[in-house]
Amino acid sequence: MKILSEKKTIEKKSKFEANLILIEKQEDIDETIKQFSKKHKKANHICYGIYFNKETIFKNDGEVGHPGNILLNILKSKNLDSHLLIVARYFGGIKLGPSGVGKAFRNTGILCVENNQ
């Protein structure tokens, strides 16, 4: 596991913290997610997309707007195989709605990936 990039954004008082992580072995995936979740244990949602050996996994963590799938599609569109894009959301008190949530996760994920290039 190697953190390639980190990015923080704010959307209507909600804070989003993203990591782009290189996954070297499939066995590292669960531990990497656990470590990120432990670091962000007060986050309301932790969503991610994983693109590893052409296999895909995503998790929305109960969040609206399908953010896990959005993060996965960012990895696929950039051809970032063997990567995990994970984002923690700290709810700021203002509901964003499904499209607003999706847009916020997308923007944070894209900025994190671009920060790596």
C-alpha positions as a LaTeX table, in Angstrom:
\begin{tabular}{lrrr}
\hline
Residue & $x$ (\AA) & $y$ (\AA) & $z$ (\AA) \\
\hline
Met1 & 0.00 & 0.00 & 0.00 \\
Lys2 & 1.29 & 3.41 & $-0.94$ \\
Ile3 & $-0.61$ & 6.70 & $-0.61$ \\
Leu4 & $-0.04$ & 8.55 & $-3.87$ \\
Ser5 & $-2.19$ & 11.60 & $-3.26$ \\
Glu6 & $-4.41$ & 13.25 & $-0.66$ \\
Lys7 & $-6.99$ & 15.96 & $-1.22$ \\
Lys8 & $-9.49$ & 17.82 & 0.98 \\
Thr9 & $-12.50$ & 19.80 & $-0.22$ \\
Ile10 & $-15.50$ & 21.49 & 1.36 \\
Glu11 & $-18.99$ & 21.61 & $-0.14$ \\
Lys12 & $-21.71$ & 23.46 & 1.79 \\
Lys13 & $-19.96$ & 22.86 & 5.11 \\
Ser14 & $-19.43$ & 19.12 & 4.46 \\
Lys15 & $-15.77$ & 18.13 & 4.45 \\
Phe16 & $-14.45$ & 15.53 & 2.02 \\
Glu17 & $-11.02$ & 13.90 & 2.45 \\
Ala18 & $-9.71$ & 11.67 & $-0.31$ \\
Asn19 & $-6.74$ & 9.36 & $-0.76$ \\
Leu20 & $-5.51$ & 7.73 & $-3.95$ \\
Ile21 & $-3.71$ & 4.56 & $-2.93$ \\
Leu22 & $-1.62$ & 2.13 & $-4.96$ \\
Ile23 & $-2.57$ & $-1.45$ & $-4.09$ \\
Glu24 & 0.27 & $-3.92$ & $-4.60$ \\
Lys25 & $-1.46$ & $-7.12$ & $-3.38$ \\
Gln26 & $-5.13$ & $-8.00$ & $-3.11$ \\
Glu27 & $-4.53$ & $-9.00$ & 0.51 \\
Asp28 & $-3.71$ & $-5.36$ & 1.31 \\
Ile29 & $-7.13$ & $-4.01$ & 0.31 \\
Asp30 & $-9.06$ & $-4.78$ & 3.51 \\
Glu31 & $-6.24$ & $-3.57$ & 5.77 \\
Thr32 & $-5.89$ & $-0.35$ & 3.77 \\
Ile33 & $-9.61$ & 0.40 & 4.10 \\
Lys34 & $-9.46$ & $-0.39$ & 7.84 \\
Gln35 & $-6.54$ & 2.01 & 8.33 \\
Phe36 & $-8.32$ & 4.81 & 6.45 \\
Ser37 & $-11.54$ & 4.16 & 8.38 \\
Lys38 & $-9.68$ & 4.25 & 11.69 \\
Lys39 & $-8.07$ & 7.56 & 10.75 \\
His40 & $-11.51$ & 8.95 & 9.82 \\
Lys41 & $-13.58$ & 7.23 & 12.51 \\
Lys42 & $-15.75$ & 10.34 & 13.02 \\
Ala43 & $-16.67$ & 10.54 & 9.31 \\
Asn44 & $-20.33$ & 10.03 & 8.49 \\
His45 & $-19.59$ & 8.06 & 5.31 \\
Ile46 & $-16.53$ & 6.41 & 3.82 \\
Cys47 & $-17.00$ & 5.54 & 0.16 \\
Tyr48 & $-14.53$ & 3.99 & $-2.24$ \\
Gly49 & $-13.84$ & 2.51 & $-5.62$ \\
Ile50 & $-11.24$ & $-0.17$ & $-6.28$ \\
Tyr51 & $-9.87$ & $-1.14$ & $-9.67$ \\
Phe52 & $-7.52$ & $-4.10$ & $-9.19$ \\
Asn53 & $-6.40$ & $-6.56$ & $-11.91$ \\
Lys54 & $-9.33$ & $-5.43$ & $-14.06$ \\
Glu55 & $-11.76$ & $-6.34$ & $-11.24$ \\
Thr56 & $-13.98$ & $-3.67$ & $-9.76$ \\
Ile57 & $-15.35$ & $-3.10$ & $-6.27$ \\
Phe58 & $-17.16$ & $-0.10$ & $-4.85$ \\
Lys59 & $-18.94$ & 0.85 & $-1.64$ \\
Asn60 & $-21.46$ & 3.66 & $-1.14$ \\
Asp61 & $-21.60$ & 3.26 & 2.68 \\
Gly62 & $-25.28$ & 4.27 & 2.80 \\
Glu63 & $-24.61$ & 7.56 & 1.03 \\
Val64 & $-27.01$ & 8.80 & $-1.66$ \\
Gly65 & $-25.87$ & 9.54 & $-5.21$ \\
His66 & $-23.82$ & 6.34 & $-5.75$ \\
Pro67 & $-20.44$ & 7.89 & $-4.81$ \\
Gly68 & $-18.60$ & 4.55 & $-4.68$ \\
Asn69 & $-19.50$ & 3.86 & $-8.30$ \\
Ile70 & $-18.50$ & 7.41 & $-9.24$ \\
Leu71 & $-15.07$ & 6.94 & $-7.62$ \\
Leu72 & $-14.64$ & 3.60 & $-9.41$ \\
Asn73 & $-15.47$ & 5.22 & $-12.75$ \\
Ile74 & $-12.80$ & 7.87 & $-12.15$ \\
Leu75 & $-10.20$ & 5.10 & $-11.71$ \\
Lys76 & $-11.41$ & 3.27 & $-14.81$ \\
Ser77 & $-11.48$ & 6.41 & $-16.95$ \\
Lys78 & $-7.87$ & 7.20 & $-15.98$ \\
Asn79 & $-6.88$ & 3.53 & $-16.41$ \\
Leu80 & $-5.61$ & 3.40 & $-12.83$ \\
Asp81 & $-5.56$ & $-0.36$ & $-12.31$ \\
Ser82 & $-4.28$ & $-1.53$ & $-8.90$ \\
His83 & $-5.64$ & 1.59 & $-7.21$ \\
Leu84 & $-8.08$ & 2.47 & $-4.45$ \\
Leu85 & $-9.79$ & 5.87 & $-4.42$ \\
Ile86 & $-11.38$ & 6.41 & $-1.02$ \\
Val87 & $-13.22$ & 9.44 & 0.34 \\
Ala88 & $-14.46$ & 10.26 & 3.84 \\
Arg89 & $-17.39$ & 12.67 & 4.22 \\
Tyr90 & $-17.96$ & 14.67 & 7.38 \\
Phe91 & $-21.54$ & 15.95 & 7.22 \\
Gly92 & $-21.72$ & 19.71 & 7.65 \\
Gly93 & $-25.43$ & 20.04 & 8.42 \\
Ile94 & $-26.66$ & 20.93 & 4.94 \\
Lys95 & $-28.17$ & 18.17 & 2.81 \\
Leu96 & $-26.68$ & 18.08 & $-0.69$ \\
Gly97 & $-29.18$ & 15.70 & $-2.30$ \\
Pro98 & $-28.18$ & 12.76 & $-4.51$ \\
Ser99 & $-26.81$ & 14.85 & $-7.38$ \\
Gly100 & $-24.98$ & 17.23 & $-5.05$ \\
Val101 & $-23.42$ & 14.35 & $-3.13$ \\
Gly102 & $-22.36$ & 12.64 & $-6.35$ \\
Lys103 & $-20.87$ & 15.87 & $-7.67$ \\
Ala104 & $-18.97$ & 16.55 & $-4.43$ \\
Phe105 & $-17.46$ & 13.03 & $-4.35$ \\
Arg106 & $-16.64$ & 13.26 & $-8.08$ \\
Asn107 & $-14.91$ & 16.63 & $-7.72$ \\
Thr108 & $-12.91$ & 15.50 & $-4.69$ \\
Gly109 & $-11.92$ & 12.23 & $-6.39$ \\
Ile110 & $-10.86$ & 13.95 & $-9.61$ \\
Leu111 & $-8.81$ & 16.54 & $-7.72$ \\
Cys112 & $-7.10$ & 13.77 & $-5.76$ \\
Val113 & $-6.23$ & 11.84 & $-8.95$ \\
Glu114 & $-5.04$ & 14.98 & $-10.73$ \\
Asn115 & $-2.92$ & 15.88 & $-7.69$ \\
Asn116 & $-1.01$ & 12.64 & $-8.35$ \\
Gln117 & $-0.20$ & 13.41 & $-12.00$ \\
\hline
\end{tabular}
